[in-house]
Amino acid sequence: MSRPPKNMAISVRDRLTGRARERRENAQLLMTRYVIERLLFRLSLSPHRERFVLKGAMLFSLWAEAPYRATGDLDLLGIGENAPEQLEAVFQEILGVAVDDDGIVFRPETLRAAAARAGDEYAGVRIDFVAELAGARLPMHVDIGYGDAITPAAIEIEYPSLLGQPTAYLRAYPPETVVAEKFQAMVALGMLNTRLKDFYDIWAIAGSFAFDGAVLSRAIQATFDRRQTPLPVETPPALKPAFADEKQGQWTAFLRRTEVALAPEPFATIQGQIASLVMPPVLALGQGTALASDWPIGGPWKDR
C-alpha cells in the first residue's frame, strides 16, 4: 500500500494540472470541479445531507466520465428553511466537517449568503466562499433553489471522484426533472431566451438516456404547474426556425467558450432533437393523457 504524499495539496494540484494538460481541459475549471466534489463529500457526511438535492451541470459528471460541459458553480435544490442566515450557519458546519486530507482548505471566514429575491417565499439563496488548493485561491459559488417539483423522485447517487478519493453518497435530480425544468424555461422566456446551455443540456440528455413517456409527461406537467406556466399547444418559439436563425451566432460563441465533451451540431439540428423529445409528451398532456411510448437512447419515441 502506497504512502500518502507528504504534501497532499501539491500532489492533488499536480495531478489535476497533469490531467488538464493531457486531456486539453481547462485547469482552473478542473480544480473548481474537484473542490465541488470534495464539498459534496463533506455535505454527504454532515447532518444536513437530506436538506439538499444535487441539480445543475455537476450532474453531468455523474452521468458521463467526461462531463457534457464544464461548470464553475454548484446548484442544489434546498428542502425546508431558506433564510440566508440559517443557510450560512449550515454551510459553516459543512465546510468544517472533518475528513482525511484531500488537499482542500475551505476558508469559512469568507462565507457569505444572500437571497436572490428579497421577500419571495421560494427565493433562492447564493452562497459564496473561498477554497484554497496548494496556493491557488478558488472563489466558489453555490446556488440553492427552493420550491421546485421533483418527478418521479430524487434518486440516491454515488458521486464519482476525479482522483480516487472517498465518494459522496447523496440525493440528485432524475433526468426527467432536468428536462422538464429546462424546457419550461425555454417556453417561459420565448424569443428573449439567452440560456443556450439549456438547449445543449437537453440535446445531450436526449442522446444519453432512455425515457418512459408517462414519467416524462408527469415531470413536465408537475414543473409547469409548479412554475405556473401554461403548457404550449404547439411548438414554442424557442424551438422554431426563426429562433435558430437569430441565435446561431450566439450558439457558435457558446460552444467556443464552453468546455464541451460531445460534438456540437448546427443549432437548428439541436432544436429538432429537443422538439422530438419534449413535444410528443406535451401534446399528449394537452389531450388529457400521458404519452404511452418509450424513448430509447438517442430517440425517437416508439409505441409500446
DRENDO-1510 file (C-alpha; in Angstrom, 1 decimal, always signed):
<recs>
REC; n; res; u; v; w
REC; 1; MET; +0.0; +0.0; +0.0 .
REC; 2; SER; +1.5; +3.3; -1.1 .
REC; 3; ARG; +2.1; +6.0; +1.5 .
REC; 4; PRO; +0.1; +9.3; +1.2 .
REC; 5; PRO; +2.2; +12.2; -0.2 .
REC; 6; LYS; +3.9; +14.5; +2.3 .
REC; 7; ASN; +2.1; +17.4; +0.8 .
REC; 8; MET; -1.4; +16.3; -0.3 .
REC; 9; ALA; -2.4; +19.7; -1.7 .
REC; 10; ILE; +0.6; +19.9; -4.0 .
REC; 11; SER; +0.1; +16.3; -5.1 .
REC; 12; VAL; -3.5; +16.9; -5.9 .
REC; 13; ARG; -2.8; +20.1; -7.8 .
REC; 14; ASP; +0.0; +18.4; -9.8 .
REC; 15; ARG; -2.3; +15.5; -10.7 .
REC; 16; LEU; -5.2; +17.8; -11.8 .
REC; 17; THR; -2.9; +20.1; -13.9 .
REC; 18; GLY; -1.4; +17.0; -15.4 .
REC; 19; ARG; -4.8; +15.6; -16.3 .
REC; 20; ALA; -5.8; +19.0; -17.7 .
REC; 21; ARG; -2.7; +19.1; -19.9 .
REC; 22; GLU; -3.2; +15.5; -21.1 .
REC; 23; ARG; -6.9; +15.9; -21.9 .
REC; 24; ARG; -6.7; +19.5; -23.0 .
REC; 25; GLU; -9.1; +20.6; -20.3 .
REC; 26; ASN; -9.3; +23.9; -18.5 .
REC; 27; ALA; -7.1; +23.5; -15.5 .
REC; 28; GLN; -8.9; +26.2; -13.4 .
REC; 29; LEU; -12.3; +24.6; -14.1 .
REC; 30; LEU; -10.9; +21.2; -13.3 .
REC; 31; MET; -9.7; +22.4; -9.9 .
REC; 32; THR; -13.0; +24.0; -9.2 .
REC; 33; ARG; -14.8; +20.8; -10.1 .
REC; 34; TYR; -12.5; +19.0; -7.7 .
REC; 35; VAL; -13.3; +21.5; -4.9 .
REC; 36; ILE; -17.1; +21.0; -5.6 .
REC; 37; GLU; -16.6; +17.2; -5.5 .
REC; 38; ARG; -14.9; +17.5; -2.1 .
REC; 39; LEU; -17.6; +19.9; -0.8 .
REC; 40; LEU; -20.3; +17.3; -1.8 .
REC; 41; PHE; -18.4; +14.7; +0.1 .
REC; 42; ARG; -18.4; +16.9; +3.2 .
REC; 43; LEU; -22.1; +17.5; +2.7 .
REC; 44; SER; -22.8; +13.8; +2.4 .
REC; 45; LEU; -21.2; +13.2; +5.8 .
REC; 46; SER; -22.9; +16.1; +7.5 .
REC; 47; PRO; -26.3; +16.2; +9.4 .
REC; 48; HIS; -27.6; +18.3; +6.5 .
REC; 49; ARG; -27.4; +15.7; +3.8 .
REC; 50; GLU; -31.2; +15.4; +3.5 .
REC; 51; ARG; -31.7; +19.1; +3.1 .
REC; 52; PHE; -30.2; +19.3; -0.4 .
REC; 53; VAL; -30.7; +17.6; -3.7 .
REC; 54; LEU; -28.0; +17.9; -6.4 .
REC; 55; LYS; -29.0; +19.6; -9.7 .
REC; 56; GLY; -27.4; +21.5; -12.5 .
REC; 57; ALA; -24.4; +20.9; -14.6 .
REC; 58; MET; -22.5; +18.9; -11.9 .
REC; 59; LEU; -24.9; +16.1; -12.6 .
REC; 60; PHE; -23.2; +15.6; -15.9 .
REC; 61; SER; -20.0; +14.4; -14.1 .
REC; 62; LEU; -22.3; +11.7; -12.6 .
REC; 63; TRP; -23.8; +10.8; -15.9 .
REC; 64; ALA; -20.7; +10.6; -18.1 .
REC; 65; GLU; -17.0; +10.1; -17.5 .
REC; 66; ALA; -16.3; +13.3; -19.4 .
REC; 67; PRO; -18.9; +15.9; -18.4 .
REC; 68; TYR; -21.0; +17.3; -21.3 .
REC; 69; ARG; -19.9; +20.8; -20.4 .
REC; 70; ALA; -17.7; +22.3; -17.6 .
REC; 71; THR; -19.1; +24.4; -14.9 .
REC; 72; GLY; -17.7; +26.5; -12.0 .
REC; 73; ASP; -20.8; +26.6; -9.9 .
REC; 74; LEU; -22.8; +24.1; -7.7 .
REC; 75; ASP; -26.6; +24.0; -8.0 .
REC; 76; LEU; -28.7; +22.5; -5.3 .
REC; 77; LEU; -32.4; +22.2; -4.5 .
REC; 78; GLY; -33.0; +23.1; -0.9 .
REC; 79; ILE; -35.6; +21.5; +1.4 .
REC; 80; GLY; -37.1; +23.4; +4.3 .
REC; 81; GLU; -35.9; +26.8; +5.6 .
REC; 82; ASN; -34.4; +29.2; +3.1 .
REC; 83; ALA; -33.3; +32.1; +5.4 .
REC; 84; PRO; -29.8; +33.2; +4.3 .
REC; 85; GLU; -28.6; +33.5; +7.8 .
REC; 86; GLN; -29.6; +29.9; +8.6 .
REC; 87; LEU; -28.0; +28.6; +5.4 .
REC; 88; GLU; -24.8; +30.5; +6.2 .
REC; 89; ALA; -24.7; +28.6; +9.5 .
REC; 90; VAL; -25.4; +25.3; +7.8 .
REC; 91; PHE; -22.6; +25.8; +5.3 .
REC; 92; GLN; -20.2; +26.8; +8.0 .
REC; 93; GLU; -20.9; +23.4; +9.5 .
REC; 94; ILE; -20.5; +21.6; +6.2 .
REC; 95; LEU; -17.1; +23.3; +5.4 .
REC; 96; GLY; -16.0; +22.3; +8.9 .
REC; 97; VAL; -16.7; +18.6; +8.5 .
REC; 98; ALA; -13.6; +16.6; +9.4 .
REC; 99; VAL; -12.3; +14.4; +6.6 .
REC; 100; ASP; -9.0; +12.8; +5.6 .
REC; 101; ASP; -6.6; +15.2; +3.9 .
REC; 102; ASP; -7.8; +15.8; +0.4 .
REC; 103; GLY; -5.7; +19.0; -0.2 .
REC; 104; ILE; -8.6; +21.4; +0.0 .
REC; 105; VAL; -8.7; +24.2; +2.6 .
REC; 106; PHE; -12.0; +25.9; +2.9 .
REC; 107; ARG; -12.0; +29.5; +4.3 .
REC; 108; PRO; -15.2; +29.7; +6.4 .
REC; 109; GLU; -14.4; +33.4; +7.3 .
REC; 110; THR; -15.1; +34.2; +3.7 .
REC; 111; LEU; -18.5; +32.6; +3.6 .
REC; 112; ARG; -21.5; +34.8; +2.7 .
REC; 113; ALA; -25.2; +34.0; +2.0 .
REC; 114; ALA; -27.7; +36.3; +0.2 .
REC; 115; ALA; -31.3; +35.8; -1.0 .
REC; 116; ALA; -31.7; +36.0; -4.8 .
REC; 117; ARG; -35.0; +37.9; -4.4 .
REC; 118; ALA; -36.0; +39.5; -1.2 .
REC; 119; GLY; -39.5; +38.8; +0.1 .
REC; 120; ASP; -40.0; +35.8; -2.2 .
REC; 121; GLU; -41.2; +32.7; -0.3 .
REC; 122; TYR; -39.4; +30.4; -2.7 .
REC; 123; ALA; -36.4; +32.7; -3.4 .
REC; 124; GLY; -33.1; +31.0; -4.0 .
REC; 125; VAL; -30.0; +31.7; -1.9 .
REC; 126; ARG; -26.5; +32.2; -3.2 .
REC; 127; ILE; -23.6; +31.0; -1.1 .
REC; 128; ASP; -20.1; +32.4; -1.8 .
REC; 129; PHE; -16.8; +31.4; -0.2 .
REC; 130; VAL; -13.2; +30.8; -1.0 .
REC; 131; ALA; -11.3; +27.5; -1.1 .
REC; 132; GLU; -7.6; +27.0; -1.5 .
REC; 133; LEU; -5.5; +24.3; -3.2 .
REC; 134; ALA; -1.7; +24.5; -2.9 .
REC; 135; GLY; -1.7; +28.3; -3.2 .
REC; 136; ALA; -4.5; +28.5; -5.7 .
REC; 137; ARG; -7.3; +30.7; -4.5 .
REC; 138; LEU; -10.7; +29.4; -5.8 .
REC; 139; PRO; -13.8; +31.5; -5.4 .
REC; 140; MET; -16.8; +29.2; -5.0 .
REC; 141; HIS; -20.5; +29.8; -5.7 .
REC; 142; VAL; -23.4; +27.6; -4.6 .
REC; 143; ASP; -26.9; +28.4; -5.9 .
REC; 144; ILE; -29.7; +26.9; -3.8 .
REC; 145; GLY; -33.2; +26.9; -5.3 .
REC; 146; TYR; -36.5; +26.2; -3.4 .
REC; 147; GLY; -40.0; +25.0; -4.2 .
REC; 148; ASP; -39.5; +23.0; -7.4 .
REC; 149; ALA; -41.2; +19.7; -8.1 .
REC; 150; ILE; -39.0; +16.6; -8.5 .
REC; 151; THR; -40.6; +13.9; -10.6 .
REC; 152; PRO; -40.6; +10.9; -10.3 .
REC; 153; ALA; -38.4; +11.5; -7.2 .
REC; 154; ALA; -34.9; +12.4; -6.1 .
REC; 155; ILE; -32.5; +9.5; -6.7 .
REC; 156; GLU; -29.7; +8.2; -4.4 .
REC; 157; ILE; -26.4; +8.5; -6.2 .
REC; 158; GLU; -22.7; +7.9; -5.6 .
REC; 159; TYR; -20.8; +11.0; -6.9 .
REC; 160; PRO; -17.6; +10.0; -8.7 .
REC; 161; SER; -14.2; +11.2; -7.6 .
REC; 162; LEU; -11.7; +12.7; -10.1 .
REC; 163; LEU; -8.6; +11.3; -8.2 .
REC; 164; GLY; -10.0; +8.2; -6.4 .
REC; 165; GLN; -10.9; +10.0; -3.2 .
REC; 166; PRO; -13.7; +8.7; -1.0 .
REC; 167; THR; -17.0; +9.3; -2.8 .
REC; 168; ALA; -20.1; +11.2; -1.8 .
REC; 169; TYR; -23.5; +9.5; -1.4 .
REC; 170; LEU; -26.3; +11.9; -1.7 .
REC; 171; ARG; -29.6; +12.7; -3.5 .
REC; 172; ALA; -29.9; +14.1; -7.0 .
REC; 173; TYR; -32.3; +15.2; -9.7 .
REC; 174; PRO; -33.5; +12.5; -12.1 .
REC; 175; PRO; -33.0; +13.3; -15.8 .
REC; 176; GLU; -36.8; +13.8; -16.3 .
REC; 177; THR; -36.9; +16.8; -13.9 .
REC; 178; VAL; -33.8; +18.3; -15.6 .
REC; 179; VAL; -35.5; +18.1; -19.0 .
REC; 180; ALA; -38.8; +19.5; -17.6 .
REC; 181; GLU; -37.2; +22.5; -15.9 .
REC; 182; LYS; -35.0; +23.4; -18.8 .
REC; 183; PHE; -37.9; +23.1; -21.3 .
REC; 184; GLN; -40.2; +25.2; -19.0 .
REC; 185; ALA; -37.5; +27.9; -19.1 .
REC; 186; MET; -37.5; +27.8; -22.9 .
REC; 187; VAL; -41.3; +28.2; -23.0 .
REC; 188; ALA; -41.4; +31.0; -20.4 .
REC; 189; LEU; -38.5; +33.0; -21.9 .
REC; 190; GLY; -39.5; +32.7; -25.6 .
REC; 191; MET; -37.5; +34.7; -28.1 .
REC; 192; LEU; -35.8; +36.5; -25.3 .
REC; 193; ASN; -34.0; +33.3; -24.1 .
REC; 194; THR; -30.2; +33.6; -23.8 .
REC; 195; ARG; -29.8; +30.4; -21.8 .
REC; 196; LEU; -28.2; +28.4; -24.6 .
REC; 197; LYS; -26.8; +26.0; -22.1 .
REC; 198; ASP; -30.3; +24.6; -21.6 .
REC; 199; PHE; -30.5; +23.7; -25.2 .
REC; 200; TYR; -27.2; +22.0; -25.1 .
REC; 201; ASP; -28.1; +20.1; -21.9 .
REC; 202; ILE; -31.4; +18.7; -23.2 .
REC; 203; TRP; -29.8; +17.7; -26.5 .
REC; 204; ALA; -27.1; +15.9; -24.6 .
REC; 205; ILE; -29.5; +14.2; -22.3 .
REC; 206; ALA; -31.7; +13.1; -25.2 .
REC; 207; GLY; -28.7; +11.3; -26.7 .
REC; 208; SER; -27.7; +9.7; -23.4 .
REC; 209; PHE; -30.8; +8.5; -21.6 .
REC; 210; ALA; -33.9; +6.3; -22.3 .
REC; 211; PHE; -37.2; +7.7; -21.1 .
REC; 212; ASP; -40.7; +6.4; -20.2 .
REC; 213; GLY; -43.2; +8.7; -21.9 .
REC; 214; ALA; -45.6; +8.6; -19.0 .
REC; 215; VAL; -42.9; +9.5; -16.5 .
REC; 216; LEU; -41.5; +12.3; -18.6 .
REC; 217; SER; -45.1; +13.6; -19.1 .
REC; 218; ARG; -45.7; +13.7; -15.4 .
REC; 219; ALA; -42.4; +15.5; -14.8 .
REC; 220; ILE; -43.3; +18.2; -17.4 .
REC; 221; GLN; -46.8; +18.6; -16.0 .
REC; 222; ALA; -45.5; +18.9; -12.4 .
REC; 223; THR; -42.9; +21.5; -13.3 .
REC; 224; PHE; -45.2; +23.7; -15.5 .
REC; 225; ASP; -47.8; +23.5; -12.7 .
REC; 226; ARG; -45.4; +24.4; -10.0 .
REC; 227; ARG; -44.0; +27.4; -12.0 .
REC; 228; GLN; -47.5; +28.4; -13.1 .
REC; 229; THR; -46.6; +28.2; -16.8 .
REC; 230; PRO; -49.3; +27.1; -19.4 .
REC; 231; LEU; -48.3; +24.1; -21.4 .
REC; 232; PRO; -47.7; +25.0; -25.1 .
REC; 233; VAL; -50.3; +23.8; -27.5 .
REC; 234; GLU; -47.8; +23.8; -30.4 .
REC; 235; THR; -44.0; +24.0; -30.8 .
REC; 236; PRO; -42.9; +27.0; -28.8 .
REC; 237; PRO; -40.9; +29.9; -30.4 .
REC; 238; ALA; -37.6; +28.7; -28.8 .
REC; 239; LEU; -37.8; +25.5; -31.0 .
REC; 240; LYS; -38.8; +27.2; -34.2 .
REC; 241; PRO; -36.6; +28.2; -37.2 .
REC; 242; ALA; -36.8; +32.0; -36.5 .
REC; 243; PHE; -35.2; +31.4; -33.1 .
REC; 244; ALA; -32.4; +29.3; -34.7 .
REC; 245; ASP; -31.7; +32.0; -37.3 .
REC; 246; GLU; -31.4; +34.6; -34.6 .
REC; 247; LYS; -29.3; +32.6; -32.2 .
REC; 248; GLN; -26.9; +30.7; -34.4 .
REC; 249; GLY; -24.1; +33.2; -33.9 .
REC; 250; GLN; -24.6; +33.1; -30.1 .
REC; 251; TRP; -24.7; +29.3; -30.3 .
REC; 252; THR; -21.4; +29.2; -32.1 .
REC; 253; ALA; -19.9; +31.6; -29.5 .
REC; 254; PHE; -21.3; +29.5; -26.6 .
REC; 255; LEU; -19.7; +26.3; -28.0 .
REC; 256; ARG; -16.4; +28.1; -28.5 .
REC; 257; ARG; -16.2; +29.4; -24.9 .
REC; 258; THR; -17.7; +26.4; -23.2 .
REC; 259; GLU; -15.8; +23.2; -22.4 .
REC; 260; VAL; -17.9; +20.5; -24.1 .
REC; 261; ALA; -17.4; +16.8; -24.3 .
REC; 262; LEU; -19.9; +16.0; -27.1 .
REC; 263; ALA; -19.6; +17.0; -30.7 .
REC; 264; PRO; -21.7; +20.1; -31.4 .
REC; 265; GLU; -24.3; +20.3; -34.2 .
REC; 266; PRO; -26.0; +23.2; -36.0 .
REC; 267; PHE; -28.4; +24.9; -33.7 .
REC; 268; ALA; -31.4; +24.0; -35.8 .
REC; 269; THR; -30.5; +20.3; -35.5 .
REC; 270; ILE; -30.2; +20.7; -31.7 .
REC; 271; GLN; -33.7; +22.3; -31.7 .
REC; 272; GLY; -35.1; +19.4; -33.8 .
REC; 273; GLN; -33.8; +16.8; -31.3 .
REC; 274; ILE; -35.2; +18.7; -28.4 .
REC; 275; ALA; -38.6; +19.0; -30.0 .
REC; 276; SER; -38.6; +15.3; -30.9 .
REC; 277; LEU; -38.1; +14.5; -27.2 .
REC; 278; VAL; -40.4; +17.0; -25.5 .
REC; 279; MET; -43.3; +17.8; -27.9 .
REC; 280; PRO; -44.9; +14.3; -28.0 .
REC; 281; PRO; -45.4; +14.2; -24.2 .
REC; 282; VAL; -46.5; +17.9; -24.2 .
REC; 283; LEU; -49.1; +17.3; -26.9 .
REC; 284; ALA; -50.3; +14.2; -25.2 .
REC; 285; LEU; -50.8; +16.2; -22.0 .
REC; 286; GLY; -52.8; +18.7; -24.0 .
REC; 287; GLN; -55.2; +15.9; -24.8 .
REC; 288; GLY; -55.5; +14.9; -21.2 .
REC; 289; THR; -53.3; +11.8; -21.3 .
REC; 290; ALA; -49.7; +10.7; -20.7 .
REC; 291; LEU; -47.5; +9.6; -23.6 .
REC; 292; ALA; -47.6; +5.7; -23.8 .
REC; 293; SER; -44.3; +5.4; -25.7 .
REC; 294; ASP; -40.7; +4.8; -24.9 .
REC; 295; TRP; -37.7; +6.9; -25.9 .
REC; 296; PRO; -34.6; +4.7; -26.5 .
REC; 297; ILE; -31.2; +6.4; -26.1 .
REC; 298; GLY; -31.0; +8.9; -28.9 .
REC; 299; GLY; -34.7; +8.5; -29.8 .
REC; 300; PRO; -37.1; +8.6; -31.4 .
REC; 301; TRP; -40.3; +7.7; -29.4 .
REC; 302; LYS; -41.5; +4.2; -30.1 .
REC; 303; ASP; -45.0; +3.0; -29.3 .
REC; 304; ARG; -45.3; +0.1; -26.8 .
</recs>
